[in-house]
Amino acid sequence: MNPRIVAVQTTDDYKLELQFANGETGTYDCSDLLNFGVFSEFNDLNYFHLAQIHDGTVVWPNGQDICPDTLYLDSAKRNAA
């Protein structure tokens, strides 16, 4: 199993700055999701900034979430534990 998310910060260019349970950090780009179904709400940048951690992944108030494995595997890593 891939490590889960323990902290998240959003950016104004639709990226998630992530900290993983294994100590790694990475950046996940959400800009490709802006026109995809339920994620279109991310076009409201204020809404995108409402991201929170729940059960080891990133979630938003209206039920959007991104699989923690996707966040880990597809993020650009910055350092190792």
C-alpha angles and dihedrals in degrees: 000000000000119000118271128235118266100173138018137188124183126219131209090248094061099261129135117220103209137193115199128210091248091060097258121129128206147164123241118195113219096178092102089061097058094097097034116106115272091008091068086090086074087076084082098076091200089058092047088055090060090079115138139175118255125166093345099309140079119268139175130213097258094055103270116142138162122224109257090225090056091048091052099041097042100040123102104244121221104187144353130239 
